[in-house]
Amino acid sequence: MSRVKKILGWVLLAFVIYAIVKSPTQAADIAKTSYNILAQGVTSIFAFFNALLGR
């Protein structure tokens, strides 16, 4: 089973590299959007706990 996971990992890595080389602008947009979503999620979690603690 670990051999299958290793092969699938390499295939996924190869696909990501191919997608970045084939369309770098779209890959950058996806990375930027993903970062913004993650940053907004962390900000929302901090705001929730600050409100919960009454700060």
SEMAR-511608 format. One record per residue: residue in three letters; x, y, z of N, C-alpha, C in turn. Coordinates in steps of 0.2 Angstrom, whole numbers, padded with zeros to 4 digits, always signed. Layout:
ALAXYZXYZXYZ
...
This chain:
MET+0004-0006+0000+0000+0000+0000+0004+0006+0000
SER+0010+0006+0004+0014+0012+0004+0017+0013-0003
ARG+0018+0008-0007+0021+0009-0014+0016+0013-0018
VAL+0010+0011-0017+0005+0015-0021+0004+0022-0019
LYS+0005+0023-0013+0004+0030-0010+0010+0034-0013
LYS+0016+0031-0013+0022+0034-0016+0022+0036-0023
ILE+0019+0031-0027+0018+0032-0034+0013+0038-0035
LEU+0007+0038-0032+0002+0043-0032+0005+0050-0030
GLY+0009+0050-0025+0012+0056-0023+0016+0059-0029
TRP+0020+0055-0032+0025+0057-0038+0021+0059-0043
VAL+0015+0056-0045+0011+0058-0050+0008+0065-0049
LEU+0005+0065-0043+0002+0072-0041+0007+0078-0041
LEU+0013+0076-0039+0019+0081-0039+0020+0083-0047
ALA+0021+0078-0051+0022+0079-0058+0016+0083-0061
PHE+0010+0082-0059+0004+0086-0062+0005+0093-0060
VAL+0006+0094-0053+0007+0101-0051+0012+0105-0055
ILE+0018+0102-0056+0023+0105-0059+0021+0106-0066
TYR+0018+0102-0070+0015+0103-0076+0010+0108-0077
ALA+0006+0109-0072+0001+0114-0072+0004+0121-0071
ILE+0009+0121-0067+0012+0128-0066+0016+0130-0072
VAL+0019+0125-0075+0023+0127-0081+0019+0129-0087
LYS+0013+0125-0088+0009+0126-0093+0005+0132-0093
SER+0003+0134-0087-0001+0140-0086+0001+0144-0079
PRO+0006+0147-0079+0009+0150-0073+0004+0156-0070
THR+0001+0160-0075-0004+0165-0072-0009+0162-0068
GLN-0012+0157-0071-0018+0154-0068-0016+0150-0061
ALA-0010+0147-0061-0007+0144-0055-0006+0149-0050
ALA-0004+0155-0052-0003+0161-0047-0009+0163-0044
ASP-0014+0164-0048-0021+0166-0046-0024+0161-0041
ILE-0023+0154-0043-0025+0149-0038-0022+0150-0031
ALA-0015+0150-0032-0011+0151-0025-0013+0157-0021
LYS-0014+0163-0025-0016+0169-0021-0023+0168-0018
THR-0028+0165-0022-0035+0164-0019-0034+0160-0013
SER-0031+0154-0014-0030+0149-0008-0027+0153-0002
TYR-0022+0157-0003-0019+0161+0003-0024+0165+0006
ASN-0028+0169+0002-0033+0173+0004-0038+0170+0008
ILE-0040+0164+0006-0045+0160+0010-0043+0158+0016
LEU-0037+0155+0016-0033+0153+0022-0032+0159+0027
ALA-0030+0164+0025-0029+0170+0029-0036+0173+0032
GLN-0041+0173+0028-0047+0175+0031-0050+0170+0036
GLY-0049+0164+0035-0051+0159+0040-0048+0160+0046
VAL-0041+0161+0046-0037+0162+0053-0040+0168+0056
THR-0041+0173+0052-0043+0180+0055-0050+0179+0058
SER-0054+0175+0055-0061+0174+0058-0061+0170+0064
ILE-0056+0165+0064-0055+0161+0071-0053+0165+0076
PHE-0048+0169+0075-0046+0174+0080-0051+0179+0083
ALA-0055+0181+0078-0060+0186+0080-0066+0182+0084
PHE-0067+0176+0082-0072+0172+0086-0069+0171+0093
PHE-0063+0169+0094-0060+0168+0101-0060+0174+0105
ASN-0058+0180+0101-0058+0186+0105-0065+0188+0107
ALA-0070+0187+0103-0077+0189+0105-0079+0184+0111
LEU-0077+0178+0111-0079+0173+0116-0076+0175+0122
LEU-0069+0177+0122-0066+0179+0128-0067+0186+0131
GLY-0071+0190+0127-0073+0197+0128-0068+0202+0128
ARG-0063+0201+0123-0058+0206+0122-0060+0211+0117
